[in-house]
Amino acid sequence: MEDHRKVLAETFDIIQEYIDSLNNPAQKVNEFMLPEALKSRFDFELRANGTPYNALLDFIRQYLHLSVKTGSKQYLNQLFGGLNLPALLGEFITSLSNTSMYTYEVAPVATLMEMEIVRKMNSFTRFTHGDGTFLTGGSNTNLVAMITARNHLFPEGKEKGMAHLPTLTAFVSERSHFSFTKAANAIGLGTQNLKKVAVDNHGKICSRALTEAIEASLNRGEVPFFIGATCGTTEMGAFDNLAELVPVARRYNMWLHADGSWGGSAIMSPNWRHLFNGIEQCDSFSWNPHKLMNIPLICSVLLVKDASVLREALSSDDTSYIYHNDDSSQYDLGPKSLQCGKRVDSLKLWLAWKYFGDEGYVARINHLFALAQYATSVIEQHPRLELMCPTQTLNVNFRYVPASGDEADKFNHKIRQSLVESGKSMVNYCHLPNGLSIRLILLNPDLEKSDIDRFFRNYLTEAKMIEEKSVTKV
Ligand SMILES: Cc1ncc(COP(=O)(O)O)c(C=O)c1O
């Protein structure tokens, strides 16, 4: 075997170069390539014969070169990104120490770290008798919230299944994340029994429409059991008014879940805590540090107000080969998880939180909110840019208004595509009631105003080029 020290040193050189390149303005965000071109560029085939380390290092270089640089300051595309060094170190060490979180015995330090993080997070939700568990993504936190709700309200559902329950219905806003639809499918609720409730023009669920939908469901003989509110919608960054939803959930004896997968981390900031008014009376809360806390994917937590519900809903009794009754077994996290093997996602978050402290994270989050306002002002002051909805949090939705009277949806789609292909900036789009909207996401705390300016310069340059091309064609 080749000297592992040499291999590691070379790998760390590659990593170092990659991290340096993220701050280089000439560095492209991506090397745009359609699948056929990429297949011919990269040797994907796995063969009978092996490959030495020096060739593997080349593959690593190529992989990094051809992958999207989500740590780049022009990556404004999705709800994750940025480079969080302490968390990255945690990610390396997690793989190095390679263990599973199910028992304290095989993951003693990581178990206590996970417990400390859950305690810390619950100091923000004010779930004073709460608990929580790490899960594999925001979608799965919503799924497990729904399972927990069902098994808590209808304990016979766990053993006997949905066939022994009345027709249950769940309620989310029409702007909620699609993971609720997947959850409705996965737990056997049926996607038709997930009711999508109208929102106001800020994208927040209308509590009156919710009450009407619940009443209509009751009139059909169904049993409404779950309300999924959103703290930070995927497209508009809207926060449902939890304080308004709490009395609705109580009146109908329903579980109230708040999906803070995207916006949840803002709960740490005293400036934005008001967005979460009522959270302490919700039954569960999704919080995804791999989004607004810039922890490398995956890092997601489901918090619950009542500490007993996770174990009650998720444990199984055929586990004696793994869970033994010994001195540390009350620390085993596996029984309150749906998984058997469970990756250590706590170390990277714990290291980052230890490094930045609450104060560091609050400053990062406040900075991003201020940048969202800055980006909004750039749009408002530009004669050819138009806001597509009011900026409420960290999603800035806008579009370019073409001079020629071209259809704005198609035109902005073209600009966005051409920008992505150029590798200069990466931004995504969504469909709002008033049309296709470019959704600028502010989540990389290393961003400065100059990066925002650069993004708009890039966007406007593409727009101009496309406009000029269409004039020449005519
Ligand atoms: C509001 C909301 N909930 C849930 C999710 C799903 O999170 P994940 O991608 O971690 O599964 C997202 C993802 O963007 C989201 O925006």
Ligand as a Chemical Component Dictionary entry (heavy atoms), coordinates in Angstrom:
data_LIG
# 
_chem_comp.id                   LIG 
_chem_comp.type                 NON-POLYMER 
_chem_comp.pdbx_formal_charge   0 
_chem_comp.three_letter_code    LIG 
# 
loop_
_chem_comp_atom.comp_id 
_chem_comp_atom.atom_id 
_chem_comp_atom.alt_atom_id 
_chem_comp_atom.type_symbol 
_chem_comp_atom.charge 
_chem_comp_atom.model_Cartn_x 
_chem_comp_atom.model_Cartn_y 
_chem_comp_atom.model_Cartn_z 
_chem_comp_atom.pdbx_ordinal 
LIG C1 C1 C 0 -39.688 24.527 3.934 1  
LIG C2 C2 C 0 -38.927 23.271 3.618 2  
LIG N1 N1 N 0 -39.246 22.128 4.237 3  
LIG C3 C3 C 0 -38.602 20.980 3.994 4  
LIG C4 C4 C 0 -37.580 20.924 3.075 5  
LIG C5 C5 C 0 -36.889 19.631 2.789 6  
LIG O1 O1 O 0 -35.606 19.624 3.337 7  
LIG P1 P1 P 0 -34.524 18.573 2.831 8  
LIG O2 O2 O 0 -34.081 19.044 1.494 9  
LIG O3 O3 O 0 -33.459 18.641 3.869 10 
LIG O4 O4 O 0 -35.195 17.249 2.783 11 
LIG C6 C6 C 0 -37.220 22.087 2.378 12 
LIG C7 C7 C 0 -36.160 22.049 1.365 13 
LIG O5 O5 O 0 -35.862 22.984 0.704 14 
LIG C8 C8 C 0 -37.912 23.286 2.659 15 
LIG O6 O6 O 0 -37.617 24.436 2.021 16 
# 
loop_
_chem_comp_bond.comp_id 
_chem_comp_bond.atom_id_1 
_chem_comp_bond.atom_id_2 
_chem_comp_bond.value_order 
_chem_comp_bond.pdbx_ordinal 
LIG C1 C2 SING 1  
LIG C2 N1 SING 2  
LIG C2 C8 DOUB 3  
LIG N1 C3 DOUB 4  
LIG C3 C4 SING 5  
LIG C4 C5 SING 6  
LIG C4 C6 DOUB 7  
LIG C5 O1 SING 8  
LIG O1 P1 SING 9  
LIG P1 O2 DOUB 10 
LIG P1 O3 SING 11 
LIG P1 O4 SING 12 
LIG C6 C7 SING 13 
LIG C6 C8 SING 14 
LIG C7 O5 DOUB 15 
LIG C8 O6 SING 16 
# 
